Structures are given as C-alpha cells and as structure tokens.
Amino acid sequence: MLDTILITLLIVAICIALLGVNIFFTKKKKFPNTHVSGSKALREKGIGCVQSQDREARKESKLAVPEREKGKTDKEIN
C-alpha cells in the first residue's frame, strides 16, 4: 500500500513539473492567460466572460423605474 502511495505521489510530481516547464524555464515567469476575455478571437466575435456579462446585467440603470414594495397599496405609498 505504501508503494502505491509513493508511486502516485511521484507521478503527480512529474506531471506538475512537466506542466510548469514553460514557466520554470522561460523569462516571462507567468502563466498564459487562458481566460475568455484574454482571447482576441473571442473578443472580436463579441463573446465575453459570463461573470462579466452578469455583472453588467446587474448594474442599475439610470433610466429604470423604481418598483413598489410588495404588499403596500397605492394609498400607503403616497
């Protein structure tokens, strides 16, 4: 059982080292930007990040009409 755990840890360590070769051995020392907003082709198509789109949709519009509170009648509001 201990052999299996050690072999597994060795495999994971090798995988992490291989994934980090670009970062460890280049001058940039930076992970590549794989976010949707970092892709020029997606920006040209108008595709954006869901979180950014949600943030924009939740912004309060200056032209929005304020809603009435639930349960109150017109007489109580005025």
GUGU-268108 format. One record per atom (N, C-alpha, C, O): residue in three letters; x, y negated, z negated. Coordinates in steps of 0.1 Angstrom, whole numbers, padded with zeros to 4 digits, always signed. Layout:
% residues N
AlaXYZ;...
% end
This chain:
% residues 78
Met+0008+0012+0000;Met+0000+0000+0000;Met+0009-0013+0000;Met+0006-0022+0007;Leu+0019-0013-0008;Leu+0028-0024-0008;Leu+0035-0026+0006;Leu+0038-0038+0010;Asp+0038-0015+0012;Asp+0044-0016+0026;Asp+0034-0023+0035;Asp+0039-0032+0043;Thr+0022-0020+0035;Thr+0012-0027+0043;Thr+0011-0042+0041;Thr+0010-0050+0050;Ile+0011-0046+0028;Ile+0010-0060+0025;Ile+0023-0067+0030;Ile+0022-0078+0035;Leu+0034-0061+0028;Leu+0047-0067+0032;Leu+0047-0068+0048;Leu+0052-0079+0053;Ile+0043-0058+0055;Ile+0043-0059+0069;Ile+0033-0069+0074;Ile+0036-0077+0083;Thr+0022-0070+0067;Thr+0012-0081+0071;Thr+0017-0095+0069;Thr+0016-0103+0077;Leu+0024-0097+0057;Leu+0030-0110+0055;Leu+0041-0113+0065;Leu+0042-0125+0069;Leu+0049-0103+0069;Leu+0059-0105+0079;Leu+0053-0109+0092;Leu+0058-0118+0099;Ile+0042-0103+0096;Ile+0036-0106+0109;Ile+0030-0120+0109;Ile+0031-0127+0118;Val+0024-0123+0098;Val+0018-0137+0096;Val+0029-0147+0097;Val+0027-0158+0103;Ala+0040-0145+0090;Ala+0051-0155+0090;Ala+0057-0156+0104;Ala+0060-0167+0108;Ile+0058-0145+0111;Ile+0063-0146+0125;Ile+0054-0154+0134;Ile+0058-0162+0142;Cys+0041-0152+0132;Cys+0031-0159+0140;Cys+0031-0174+0137;Cys+0031-0182+0147;Ile+0032-0178+0125;Ile+0033-0192+0121;Ile+0046-0198+0127;Ile+0045-0209+0132;Ala+0057-0191+0126;Ala+0069-0196+0132;Ala+0068-0198+0147;Ala+0073-0208+0152;Leu+0062-0188+0154;Leu+0061-0189+0168;Leu+0051-0201+0172;Leu+0053-0207+0182;Leu+0041-0203+0165;Leu+0031-0214+0168;Leu+0038-0227+0165;Leu+0034-0237+0172;Gly+0048-0228+0156;Gly+0054-0240+0153;Gly+0067-0243+0161;Gly+0073-0253+0158;Val+0070-0235+0170;Val+0083-0237+0178;Val+0083-0250+0184;Val+0093-0257+0183;Asn+0072-0255+0190;Asn+0072-0268+0197;Asn+0074-0279+0187;Asn+0080-0289+0190;Ile+0069-0277+0175;Ile+0070-0288+0165;Ile+0084-0288+0159;Ile+0090-0298+0156;Phe+0089-0276+0156;Phe+0102-0275+0149;Phe+0114-0279+0158;Phe+0123-0284+0153;Phe+0113-0276+0171;Phe+0125-0278+0179;Phe+0123-0289+0190;Phe+0131-0290+0199;Thr+0114-0298+0188;Thr+0113-0310+0197;Thr+0115-0322+0189;Thr+0115-0322+0177;Lys+0117-0333+0196;Lys+0120-0346+0189;Lys+0107-0353+0185;Lys+0107-0361+0176;Lys+0096-0349+0191;Lys+0083-0355+0187;Lys+0079-0352+0172;Lys+0074-0361+0165;Lys+0081-0340+0168;Lys+0077-0335+0155;Lys+0063-0338+0152;Lys+0059-0343+0141;Lys+0054-0336+0161;Lys+0040-0339+0160;Lys+0031-0329+0167;Lys+0035-0324+0177;Phe+0020-0325+0160;Phe+0011-0316+0166;Phe+0004-0323+0178;Phe+0002-0335+0178;Pro+0001-0315+0189;Pro-0006-0321+0200;Pro-0020-0325+0197;Pro-0026-0318+0188;Asn-0025-0335+0202;Asn-0039-0339+0200;Asn-0049-0331+0208;Asn-0050-0333+0220;Thr-0055-0322+0201;Thr-0065-0313+0208;Thr-0079-0317+0206;Thr-0088-0310+0209;His-0081-0329+0200;His-0095-0334+0197;His-0101-0338+0210;His-0095-0342+0220;Val-0114-0337+0210;Val-0122-0341+0222;Val-0119-0355+0227;Val-0117-0358+0239;Ser-0118-0364+0217;Ser-0115-0378+0221;Ser-0101-0380+0226;Ser-0098-0391+0232;Gly-0092-0371+0224;Gly-0079-0372+0229;Gly-0077-0367+0243;Gly-0066-0368+0249;Ser-0087-0362+0249;Ser-0086-0357+0263;Ser-0091-0368+0273;Ser-0103-0372+0272;Lys-0082-0372+0282;Lys-0086-0382+0291;Lys-0097-0378+0301;Lys-0106-0385+0304;Ala-0096-0365+0305;Ala-0106-0360+0314;Ala-0120-0360+0308;Ala-0130-0363+0315;Leu-0121-0356+0295;Leu-0134-0356+0289;Leu-0139-0370+0287;Leu-0151-0373+0288;Arg-0130-0380+0284;Arg-0135-0394+0282;Arg-0140-0399+0295;Arg-0150-0407+0295;Glu-0133-0396+0306;Glu-0138-0401+0319;Glu-0152-0395+0323;Glu-0160-0402+0329;Lys-0155-0383+0318;Lys-0168-0377+0320;Lys-0179-0383+0310;Lys-0191-0380+0312;Gly-0174-0390+0300;Gly-0184-0396+0291;Gly-0187-0386+0279;Gly-0196-0388+0272;Ile-0179-0376+0278;Ile-0181-0366+0267;Ile-0173-0370+0255;Ile-0161-0373+0256;Gly-0180-0371+0244;Gly-0173-0375+0232;Gly-0174-0366+0220;Gly-0181-0355+0222;Cys-0169-0369+0209;Cys-0170-0361+0197;Cys-0184-0362+0191;Cys-0190-0372+0191;Val-0189-0350+0187;Val-0202-0350+0181;Val-0203-0359+0168;Val-0213-0366+0166;Gln-0192-0359+0160;Gln-0192-0367+0148;Gln-0193-0382+0152;Gln-0199-0389+0145;Ser-0185-0386+0162;Ser-0185-0400+0166;Ser-0199-0404+0172;Ser-0204-0415+0169;Gln-0205-0395+0180;Gln-0218-0398+0185;Gln-0228-0399+0174;Gln-0237-0407+0175;Asp-0227-0390+0164;Asp-0237-0390+0153;Asp-0235-0403+0145;Asp-0245-0409+0141;Arg-0223-0408+0143;Arg-0220-0420+0135;Arg-0226-0432+0143;Arg-0232-0441+0137;Glu-0225-0432+0156;Glu-0230-0443+0164;Glu-0246-0443+0164;Glu-0252-0453+0163;Ala-0251-0431+0164;Ala-0266-0430+0164;Ala-0272-0434+0151;Ala-0283-0439+0150;Arg-0265-0432+0140;Arg-0270-0436+0127;Arg-0268-0450+0123;Arg-0274-0455+0113;Lys-0261-0458+0131;Lys-0259-0472+0128;Lys-0273-0479+0129;Lys-0281-0476+0138;Glu-0275-0488+0120;Glu-0288-0495+0120;Glu-0288-0506+0131;Glu-0278-0514+0132;Ser-0298-0505+0139;Ser-0299-0515+0150;Ser-0304-0528+0145;Ser-0312-0529+0136;Lys-0299-0539+0150;Lys-0303-0553+0146;Lys-0317-0555+0151;Lys-0324-0564+0146;Leu-0321-0548+0161;Leu-0334-0550+0167;Leu-0345-0541+0161;Leu-0357-0541+0165;Ala-0341-0532+0152;Ala-0351-0522+0146;Ala-0361-0529+0138;Ala-0358-0539+0131;Val-0373-0524+0138;Val-0384-0529+0130;Val-0384-0521+0116;Val-0383-0509+0117;Pro-0383-0529+0105;Pro-0383-0522+0092;Pro-0396-0513+0090;Pro-0407-0518+0093;Glu-0394-0501+0085;Glu-0405-0493+0082;Glu-0411-0495+0069;Glu-0404-0500+0059;Arg-0424-0492+0067;Arg-0431-0494+0054;Arg-0427-0482+0045;Arg-0424-0471+0050;Glu-0428-0485+0032;Glu-0425-0474+0023;Glu-0437-0465+0023;Glu-0449-0469+0024;Lys-0435-0452+0021;Lys-0446-0442+0021;Lys-0455-0444+0009;Lys-0450-0447-0002;Gly-0467-0442+0011;Gly-0477-0443+0000;Gly-0482-0457-0003;Gly-0492-0458-0011;Lys-0477-0467+0003;Lys-0481-0481+0000;Lys-0491-0485+0011;Lys-0488-0482+0023;Thr-0501-0492+0007;Thr-0511-0497+0017;Thr-0507-0511+0021;Thr-0497-0517+0015;Asp-0513-0516+0031;Asp-0510-0530+0036;Asp-0512-0540+0025;Asp-0505-0550+0024;Lys-0523-0538+0016;Lys-0525-0548+0006;Lys-0514-0549-0004;Lys-0511-0559-0009;Glu-0508-0537-0008;Glu-0498-0537-0018;Glu-0485-0543-0012;Glu-0477-0549-0020;Ile-0483-0542+0001;Ile-0471-0547+0007;Ile-0471-0563+0007;Ile-0461-0569+0004;Asn-0483-0568+0011;Asn-0485-0582+0012;Asn-0487-0588-0002;Asn-0489-0600-0003;
% end
